Amino acid sequence: MSSCIIYQELAEILKRGEAAALATIIGKHGSAPRRIGDKMLVRFDGASLGSIGGGKMEAEVIRTAKNAIQKREVSILSFDFNLEEDPDTDVRCGGKLMIMVEPVYPPNPVIIFGGGHVGFAVYSILKTIDFKITIVDDRKAFANKKRFPEAKTVICSPYEKAFAKLKPTPQTYIIICTRAHSHDEKCLGFALSTPARYVGMLGSKKKNAALKKKVKEKGISARRIRDLRAPIGLEIGAVTPEEIAVSIAAELIRFRYQNL
């Protein structure tokens, strides 16, 4: 199968917001069933497209690919066909292959409620580290493409009306940093009712405790409320919007790699 077809399928997978892994033959010695550069695409569920030789070798590559997607790690596998025979493929060619397995991920979708000073500072960092950003604010001056040119989506709307336009998935990150407690409360209730993998909210411990109590009274489960990161960000003594944005970005990066 041509690499073109494999890359087209990979593009479709990433467009759906899913992860996959590419297995590529990067080394060959002697006689072997495939050529350097041949590829196989492995989806997150283990389904594959293309072939790098079949049999026990390919099954091992698929197992490694699923693990690589889960752990976000590149792996290098070596197969010596002098050492074993594969009854599934009758491989007795006597050569060696080296295969690189690399996970490929779509940009993480992130919704930032609040386009003010902190929201803008967070956007400025996240746009550089592979996040697909949506900005939501109810003020035209703080929710426009001129202010956020690299955001995928900018929504200027009352927050409760914007919710209908948003469809968070289990891969979505949500950051709440609006200008008012009443807006934070609405956004928090919405965020915790979705399957978003991460929800974080700016504010003091006292404010956040009060809002947690309010959303619990509205039926949000205790387990989901425990998942909330509030106050948002790593504790680094941040004060300015830019410093707060660094602490938030650092927490998102750590969360991305520790909660796969």
N, C-alpha and C positions, 0 to 999 in steps of 0.2 A: 504494500500500500504506500502511496506517495506521501511525502512529508506535508505536501500542500493540504491534503484531505485531513490529516491529523491536526494541523494547525487551525484549519477551519473549524473542526469540532472543538478544539480547545477554546477558540474564541467564543463559541456558543456557550460552552460550559461556564466560562468566566462572566459572560453577559448575564447568565442566570444567577450569578452570585455564588457559584459553587467552586470548590477546589478540585484539583486533579494533580497528576504527576506524569512527567515525561521520563521514559526510560530510553536512553540513547547508547548505542554501542560506541565506545570511545577508544577501544583497543582490540587488536586481533593479532594472534600469532599462529601461524600454521593454517591448517584447514579447519574451518568453522562454518556453521550453518548460515550465518548472515554476514553482512558487510559493515565496516565502520560507517557510522552515520545513520544506520537504520534505527527507526524509532517505534515505540509503542506508547500509546496514551492509556493511562489507567485512571478511571474515575474514582471518586471517594468511596463508592460502594464496592469497588473491586472489578467492575465491568471494564473491559479493555477494547481498544481499537488498534489494529495493526499487529505485527508479530516481530519478535526478535529471535525466534527459533523454536518455540513450542516446548512441550514436555515439562519435566521437572524444573528446568532452568527458568522457563517463563512463569511457572507457578511461584517460584521463589522470588522472582522480580515483582510479581503482583503483590505478594505478601509484603515485600519491602516497600513498595510504592504506597500501600495503604498506611503503613507505619510512618513513612516519610511525610505524608499529608497530615497525619495526626500530630507529629512532633515537630513539623517544620524543619526537617533536617535533610540535607543532601547525603546520599549514600553511594558508595562505589562497591560494586560486586565483581568478583572474579570467578570464572568457571574454567576448569581444566578438564577437557574431554579425554585426556589421557588416563585420568584417575577413575572414571566411572562410566558406565553405560546407562542410557536412559531407555528403559523398555517402552516408554510411551512414544518415543520418536525414533528409536533405533539409532541414536547418535553414537557413532564410534569413530568420529573423524580425526580425533587425536589432537585437535587444536585448542586454543585458549581464547576466551573473550573477556573483555572488561566492560562493564556496563555502569553508566552513571544514572542514578534515579534522583530527580529533582522535583520537589513539590512546586506547584504554581497556584497562586491565590489571586482572587479578584481584590480590588481595593475594598477596605472595610467601609461600609456605609455608616456615616455618623450624622445625627440630627442635632443641631445646636439651636436650642430655644433661647433667643436673646441675641440681638446683633449689636449690642453696645460695646463698651470698652473691653470687657473680658471676652465676650463672644468673638470679637474681631481678632483679639490676640490669640485665642485658641485656634481660630481658622487659619491665621498666618503660619502657625506651626504645623497643623495637621495636613495642610495642603501639600507639604513637602515630604510627608512620611506615609504616603499610600493610603489616604483616607478619601472617600467619596463623600463630599460635604453637602448637606442641606441646611440652609439658614432659615429660621422662622422668627419673624418679629412683626408687631402690629403697627410699626411706624415706618413710613416711606423713607425717611432719612437714614434709617438703620437696616432696611431690607431692600436692597436694590443691587443690580448687577455691577454698577459702577463701584460700589463699596466692596463687593465680593465677586470679582470677575472670574475667579477660578472655582467657585462653588458650582456643583452640578445643578442645584436647584436653589432658588431664593423665593420664599413665600412671604408676601406682605399681606397679612390678614389677621383679624382677631384670632387669638390662639385656639379657642374652641372650634372655630370654623376651619382652621388649618388642619386639625386632626383628621378630618375626612380625606385629606389629600395625601396622608402619610400611611405607609404600610410597612412598619418595622418588621424585620425578620429575626430569626435567632442569631444572625450575624451582625445585627445593627447595634451601634453604640448611641446612647442618648445623653446629651449634656444639657442641663437646665441652669441657665444664668440670666434670667429675665430681670427687669428692673423693679418688680413688685412682688410681694409675698402672694398676693391673690393670683397673679399669673403663674408663679411657681407652683402653687397648689393645683391649678388646672392641668398644667403640663405634667406634674408628677403623677396625678391620678391617671392620666392617659398613658404615660410611659410605663408605669408598673402594670397596666392592664394588657400590655403587648408582650410578645415573646422576646423582646430585645435582650441581647446577651449582657449588656452593661447599661446601667442607669446611674448617673451621678448628678448631684445638685450642689450648687454654690450656696454658702450661707453659714451662719454660726450654728453651733451644736444646739443651742436653745431653739432657734428658728426651725431647724431641721427636725428636732424632736416633736415640735408642735405640728408640723406638716405631716409627719409620719402618723401621728395620732389621728389626724383628720382623714387621711386616705384609708386608714384601717377602719374607721367608722363607716366608710363608704363601701366596704366589702373587699378591699385588697387583702390578700392573704398575708399572714405573718411571715411566712417563708419568703414571699416576694419582697416584702418590706425589708427583711434582713439583707437581701441582695443589694439594696440601695447603697451607693457610695456617697455618703454625706456626713461631714463636709467632703466635697470632691477633691481629688488630687493627693499626691504624696505630701507628707508633712516635711517641708523643707524651710519653713519660716517665710513663705512667699507673702509679699505685701502688695506690690504693684500688679496691674492687670497682666503685664508681660511675665512677671515671675509666677503669678497664679497659673497662667497658660502653660508655662514650663512644667509645673507640678501636675497639671491635668494631663498633658501629653505624656509625661513619664508614666503616670498611672495607667493610661490606656495602652502604652507599649508593654508594660509589665503584664497587664491583664491579657493582652493579645497572646503572649507567649506562655503564660502560666495556666491559662484556662482554655485549652484547645479542645 
